[in-house]
């Protein structure tokens, strides 16, 4: 009965209402396939040679994170403000990260100084393998 109505141009209101849950369910399943079939191995990974890192702040080219190096200590920190997620700007002359949205200030190693942000910058997991920093 439904297949006949779909072939013809006269789809009745009752038939449309019967098909609506199936249609919405199909749209939901198709749009959520990334969550259902999430592949944790399909995330972004970065390999950065330790030799390429200068002492101090090393900004990532896409603005996702920065690497702070002091001697042999290496930290990878998220470049998004912990208040509302705005991308921070680094001011080399002040040695500070300042949020352009609400003016939270952070030290060059991610510590909170002032502003509406209530905590330090988030650390990102990484490991050092064969003189390379692997992030992700």
C-alpha positions as CSV (number, residue, x, y, z in Angstrom):
1,X,0.0,0.0,0.0
2,X,2.7,2.5,0.9
3,X,4.9,1.5,-2.0
4,X,2.0,2.1,-4.4
5,X,1.4,5.5,-3.0
6,X,5.1,6.4,-3.3
7,X,5.1,5.5,-7.0
8,X,2.0,7.6,-7.6
9,X,1.9,11.3,-7.0
10,X,-1.1,11.1,-4.6
11,X,0.4,10.5,-1.2
12,X,-2.3,10.8,1.4
13,X,-1.9,12.6,4.7
14,X,-2.4,9.4,6.7
15,X,0.3,7.6,4.7
16,X,2.7,10.6,5.1
17,X,2.2,10.5,8.9
18,X,2.9,6.8,8.8
19,X,6.2,7.3,6.9
20,X,7.4,10.3,9.0
21,X,8.9,8.3,11.9
22,X,10.9,6.1,9.5
23,X,12.1,9.1,7.6
24,X,13.1,11.0,10.7
25,X,14.8,7.9,12.1
26,X,16.8,7.4,8.9
27,X,17.9,11.1,8.9
28,X,18.9,10.7,12.6
29,X,20.9,7.5,12.0
30,X,22.7,8.9,8.9
31,X,23.6,12.2,10.7
32,X,24.9,10.4,13.8
33,X,27.0,7.8,12.1
34,X,30.2,9.6,13.2
35,X,29.2,9.1,16.8
36,X,28.0,5.6,16.4
37,X,31.0,4.4,14.4
38,X,33.6,6.6,16.1
39,X,37.1,5.5,15.3
40,X,39.5,6.7,18.0
41,X,42.4,6.0,15.7
42,X,41.1,8.6,13.2
43,X,42.0,11.7,15.2
44,X,44.5,14.3,14.3
45,X,48.1,13.5,15.3
46,X,51.1,15.8,15.1
47,X,54.7,14.9,15.1
48,X,57.1,17.7,15.9
49,X,60.9,17.3,16.1
50,X,62.3,18.4,19.5
51,X,65.1,20.1,17.6
52,X,62.6,22.4,15.9
53,X,61.3,23.8,19.2
54,X,62.9,27.0,20.5
55,X,63.1,27.8,24.2
56,X,59.8,29.3,25.5
57,X,56.6,29.5,23.5
58,X,56.1,27.6,20.2
59,X,52.8,28.4,18.6
60,X,51.2,25.7,16.4
61,X,50.5,27.0,12.9
62,X,46.8,26.2,13.0
63,X,46.2,27.8,16.4
64,X,45.0,24.7,18.2
65,X,47.7,24.4,20.8
66,X,51.2,25.7,21.8
67,X,54.3,24.0,23.1
68,X,56.1,25.5,26.0
69,X,59.7,24.4,26.3
70,X,62.0,25.3,29.2
71,X,65.2,23.3,29.3
72,X,64.3,19.6,29.0
73,X,60.7,20.3,30.2
74,X,58.1,20.3,27.5
75,X,54.4,21.1,28.0
76,X,51.6,21.1,25.3
77,X,48.7,23.4,26.2
78,X,45.4,24.2,24.5
79,X,45.3,27.6,22.9
80,X,41.6,28.1,23.8
81,X,40.6,30.3,26.8
82,X,39.2,28.3,29.7
83,X,36.4,30.9,30.1
84,X,34.5,30.8,26.8
85,X,36.9,29.0,24.4
86,X,38.1,32.0,22.4
87,X,41.5,31.5,20.8
88,X,44.2,33.3,22.8
89,X,46.8,35.7,21.4
90,X,50.4,35.6,22.5
91,X,52.1,38.9,23.2
92,X,55.9,38.3,23.1
93,X,56.7,41.7,24.5
94,X,54.6,41.1,27.6
95,X,55.2,37.3,27.7
96,X,51.5,36.8,28.1
97,X,48.5,35.1,26.5
98,X,45.5,37.4,26.4
99,X,42.0,36.4,25.5
100,X,40.6,38.9,22.8
101,X,37.0,38.2,24.0
102,X,37.0,38.9,27.7
103,X,40.7,39.8,28.5
104,X,41.7,36.8,30.7
105,X,45.5,36.7,31.0
106,X,47.7,33.6,31.2
107,X,51.4,33.2,31.7
108,X,53.5,31.7,28.9
109,X,53.4,28.3,30.6
110,X,49.6,28.4,30.8
111,X,49.0,29.7,34.4
112,X,46.0,31.9,35.0
113,X,46.8,35.5,36.1
114,X,43.5,37.4,36.0
115,X,40.2,37.7,34.2
116,X,36.9,35.8,34.1
117,X,38.7,32.5,33.4
118,X,38.8,30.5,36.6
119,X,41.5,28.0,35.8
120,X,44.8,27.5,34.0
121,X,45.0,26.5,30.4
122,X,44.2,22.8,29.7
123,X,47.1,20.5,29.1
124,X,47.1,18.2,26.0
125,X,48.4,14.7,26.3
126,X,51.6,14.0,24.4
127,X,54.6,11.7,24.4
128,X,58.2,12.0,23.4
129,X,59.5,9.2,21.1
130,X,62.9,9.2,19.4
131,X,63.4,13.0,19.8
132,X,59.9,13.8,18.5
133,X,56.9,15.3,20.3
134,X,53.8,13.2,19.4
135,X,50.5,15.0,20.1
136,X,47.1,13.3,19.7
